[in-house]
């Protein structure tokens, strides 16, 4: 499967992932053509080697509803460590 990734133009922490077979359905139902979602790339399946993305869950969601929606919260900034006295 070739995963197609789109980012929410209004909230960049949200993404949808679909495939070539469901692209037209996603364009119509989620307003991708209207600019609500911007394409950011595509990638092939990697299986268990992929971190932070569950391909099995994504494929099941794409099969059922045509897309997989993901929320990727930004990590909080790490504060600068204070200097130690001495």
C-alpha positions as CSV (number, residue, x, y, z in Angstrom):
1,X,0.0,0.0,0.0
2,X,1.1,3.6,-0.7
3,X,0.0,5.8,2.1
4,X,-0.9,9.4,1.2
5,X,-0.6,11.9,4.1
6,X,-2.5,15.2,4.5
7,X,-2.1,17.8,7.2
8,X,-5.0,19.9,8.6
9,X,-4.4,23.5,7.3
10,X,-6.1,24.9,10.4
11,X,-4.6,22.7,13.1
12,X,-1.2,21.2,12.0
13,X,-1.3,18.6,14.8
14,X,-4.0,16.6,12.9
15,X,-3.3,14.4,9.9
16,X,-5.3,12.1,7.7
17,X,-3.8,9.1,5.8
18,X,-5.4,7.4,2.9
19,X,-4.4,5.4,-0.2
20,X,-4.6,5.7,-3.9
21,X,-7.9,3.7,-4.1
22,X,-9.6,6.1,-1.6
23,X,-8.1,9.4,-2.6
24,X,-11.1,10.6,-4.5
25,X,-13.5,9.7,-1.7
26,X,-11.4,11.6,0.8
27,X,-11.1,14.6,-1.5
28,X,-14.9,14.8,-1.6
29,X,-15.9,13.9,2.0
30,X,-13.2,15.8,3.9
31,X,-12.7,18.9,1.7
32,X,-9.1,18.2,0.6
33,X,-9.7,20.0,-2.6
34,X,-11.1,23.0,-0.7
35,X,-7.8,23.6,1.1
36,X,-8.8,22.3,4.5
37,X,-6.1,19.6,4.2
38,X,-2.8,20.0,2.5
39,X,-0.8,17.1,1.0
40,X,2.5,16.6,2.7
41,X,3.8,13.4,1.3
42,X,3.5,9.7,0.7
43,X,5.2,6.5,1.8
44,X,5.1,2.8,1.3
45,X,4.4,0.2,3.9
46,X,7.2,-0.8,6.1
47,X,5.5,-3.3,8.4
48,X,6.6,-3.6,12.0
49,X,9.7,-1.5,11.4
50,X,7.8,1.8,11.5
51,X,7.6,3.7,14.8
52,X,4.8,6.1,15.8
53,X,2.5,4.9,13.1
54,X,0.4,1.7,13.3
55,X,0.1,0.5,9.8
56,X,-2.3,-2.3,10.7
57,X,-4.7,0.2,12.4
58,X,-4.4,2.7,9.5
59,X,-5.1,0.0,6.9
60,X,-8.2,-1.2,8.8
61,X,-9.5,2.4,9.1
62,X,-8.8,3.1,5.4
63,X,-10.6,0.0,4.4
64,X,-13.6,0.9,6.7
65,X,-14.0,4.7,6.2
66,X,-11.5,5.6,3.4
67,X,-9.0,7.3,5.7
68,X,-7.1,7.2,9.0
69,X,-7.0,10.3,11.2
70,X,-4.1,10.9,13.5
71,X,-3.4,13.5,16.2
72,X,0.3,14.2,16.7
73,X,0.7,16.4,19.7
74,X,3.9,18.5,19.8
75,X,6.3,17.6,22.5
76,X,6.6,20.3,25.2
77,X,9.8,22.3,25.0
78,X,12.5,21.0,27.2
79,X,13.6,23.7,29.6
80,X,17.3,24.7,29.6
81,X,19.0,23.1,32.6
82,X,20.1,25.6,35.2
83,X,23.8,26.1,35.7
84,X,25.1,24.3,38.8
85,X,26.9,26.5,41.4
86,X,30.5,26.0,42.0
